Amino acid sequence: MGGEEGQVQVAENVLTHYRNVFHAEVRRVPPLHIDNVPCLVSDDTNANLTRLVRDKEIKEVVFSLGSQKSPGPDGFNGMYYKDN
């Protein structure tokens, strides 16, 4: 086996492999019974936590970062964000 026939076989093997790896098995999930779960967040608090963030708020937070402080998990310190 060689040439085009071999390439077709390799392609089929690759497709088969990734179909097996990423195959989603459909499972029935039992319904959640949340009647007994207490509500700990008020409607007002929930609305505030899920609202869109305004550009002004982002700018205020970025400019409150210490320019020479240790970098965050992304590796950048406050100065990077203020300059960009």
N, C-alpha and C positions, 0 to 999 in steps of 0.2 A: 504494500500500500504506500503510495507516495503522491506527490504533486497535489492536484486539486482534491482528490479523494481523501488524502490525509488531512488537508486543511478542513474539509467538511467534517470529518470525524472529530478533530480537535474542537471545532466550534460546537458540535453537538455535545461533547463531553463537558465543555465549559458551561453551556446552558443547563444541562442536566444537573451539574454540581450546584450552581447557584439557585436553581429552582428548588432543589432539596434544602439548601441552607436557609433560604428566605421564604419558604412555604409557610403560609399562615394557616394553622389548623383552626377551624371554626369550633368553638366550644360554647355551650349554653351556660350562661352565667345566672345563678339564682338571683331573683329580685332582691334589692336592698330594702330592708325594713328600717326606715329612719324615723318612724313615729316615736321611738323612745330616745332619740338623740336630742339632747337639749340644744336650743339655739343660744349660742354664746356671743354672737355678733349682732348688733342692732341693724336695722335696715339703713339708717343714716351712716353708720360706720362702714357697712358693706358697700354702699354707694360711693363713699369717699375712697375706699381701698381699690375699687374697680374702675374708677373714672380715668379718663385720659390725662396724662401729665402734660402740663403746659410748658412751652419752650422757656418761658421766664423762670419756672421752677428748676428746670434742668440747668440753666445758666447760673442761677444762684448757688446751686449745689456744687457745680464744677468750680466756680470761682471761690468757694469756701474751702476747697481742698488746699492743703499745705503744698506749696510748690516744690519744696526740697524734702518732703517726707518720703518715707520708704514707699517703693512702688507696691501697687496692689497685685492681685493674682494674675492680672494680665501683663505685668511687667512694666507698666507705665506709672510715673508719678504725676502729681497734679499739674506740674509745669507743662507736660506734654499735652494735656487736654486744654489748658488755657491757651497754648500757642496754636493749637489746631482747631 
